Amino acid sequence: MTVRSTFQRIEQFLFYQESDRWVSVLRIGLGLQVIFLSLALRRDWTYLLSSGGRALISRDLTEAALNAESPFIPRLGWLIEVGNHFGVPESITLWLTWLFLILAGCLLVVGLFSRIAAILAWFLYLCVVRSVGYFSYGVDNLTIIGLFYLMIAPLGDRMSLDSILWHRSSNRDLLPFFRRILQIHLCLIYFFSGISKLAGIGWWNGASLWRALTVPPFHFVNPELVVRWKMLLPAAGLAICALELFYPIFIWLRPTRTFWLVSICTMHLMIGLTMGMFLFAFIMIVLNLAAFATFESFTRRLRAPPVSAILQY
Amino acid sequence: MSQAGRLKRYRYLIGFALAHLLLILTVCLRDTFTTFALAPTIFPIASKPFWNDAAAAASFVLGEDLQLGNPARNLVTSYLNAAGIEAGYGFFSPNVPSNYKLVFELHYPDSRTEYELPHVADAATAFRLESLLDRIAEVSYEPMRQTMFQMLTYPVWQRHPDAISVRAVLGYVVWPSPEQFQRGEKETFEPVYAYDFDLRPSVPATARP
């Protein structure tokens, strides 16, 4: 293979004809995710994010640890300082942050001022997650990943109000390029998740799945029901590992893509339903659909004339 | 625009994407090797030094060997945090760990004892509390852990101002296997750290790991 043909292959991989539907899915999905996450934290918002003795773990402690890592990582302390400068108390700044997160989420869902909304949602959510520190878990990082890609992706998809009102359209050259980055990132996520699980004996003998389904706070299914199906636990555990480990191979192959995508989304749906991790399930499904779903056939079906119209002729 | 034109036009963007993906790969390798080095896995014990060295090599690539405050280290750390890629993806691996539980034992002047669990308002925060307890258990710097226990105990004391002392006990819950569960065995609580806080002024906290 010559250098020229290698470059051609790279070009074909990075720049091909791509619909902007994946941006719509990512934008709407992340908008909803930001709204859901903010609403889910509504009652504990100041309890988790305040400084001093008003919080469960003071934000001062978390941000001091963050400062040791790097002083340039965004945090709520910056916003609080700006608020203090204008005489706005901490609690008001915290609630304004919450309100702006909801607003950014709503703007993303409808696609109005998409770029500003994406930057605002990313920055505010990043500040919250870094300041909440010890309380953060997987869903937060995956949401930040999604918001980061959304912020730099070509926005202005046909389903957005930006496109409808002001005829702003996506840079079509870059649509496939940014989708490729998201696709490769997801492949790395699943491969390393799968290989780490396979290294543990618990995923071979079903013990890990048993614990995942029954240990609080993930115990959404009655353990009596799980124990009745215990013979299936080792096979189910290995199936999960295989689904993740081989994701980077079978998601790229056209004959297996739909099966793998549906399987992985079903797995996340089941995680949501059986372990109560609804927001984790939602963000993973959104990222998967944005990265690998094929929208052409779906769009064609939507545009097809209704059956009654066909029957008239 | 021709494809060759696109490659030339977007060469900086392609370079950024390559660097971004290489960072993700390095972080994933670091965390996976660390997991293999520290947690019980199917690999032989003799391989632990290899995984340790591999994790150290990945950390070196990420600039973690540089001094705190080094601009290059700050730059990489800040970018990883901003992009949400500072941690790997070993969710529930290599095994699903024991879950930690924090119990407050409240003592009253009339020798009465009450027990309480950390209080959060939303179900979604329960997952975050779980994450917090896992991280407290991993804190190796004793004064830091004690400060965190103090912070967690403070709202409990506010809700029970008549208590004279609080013992905060962090432990892990040993969950029965399916067979043990069928035999009717229940989970057991294994204390790991305990801190006594005398709520009278000027009495220091004592730790009992």
Interface residues (C-beta under 8 A of the other chain):
Chain A: F7 Q8 I10 E11 Q12 L14 F15 L37 A40 L41 R42 R43 D44 Y47 L48 G53 A55 L56 I57 S58 L61 A68 E69 S70 P71 F72 I73 P74 L126 R130 V132 Y134 F135 S136 Y137 G138 D140 N141 L142 T143 I144 I145 L147 F148 D173 L174 F177 R180 I181 I184 H185 L188 I189 Y190 F192 S193 I195 S196 K197 L198 A199 G200 I201 G202 W203 W204 G206 A207 S208 L209 W210 R211 A212 T214 V215 P216 P217 P223 V226 V227 K230 L233 G276 M277 L279
Chain B: M1 Q3 A4 R6 L7 Y10 L13 I14 A17 H20 L21 I24 L25 C28 L29 D31 T32 T35 F36 A39 P40 T41 I42 F43 L68 R73 N74 L75 T77 S78 N81 A82 A83 G84 I85 E86 A87 G88 Y89 G90 F91 F92 S93 P94 N95 V96 S98 N99 P118 V120 A121 D122 A123 A124 T125 A126 F127 R128 L129 E130 S131 L132 R135 I136 T147 M148 M151 L152 Y154 P155 V173 W175 S177 P178 F181 Q182
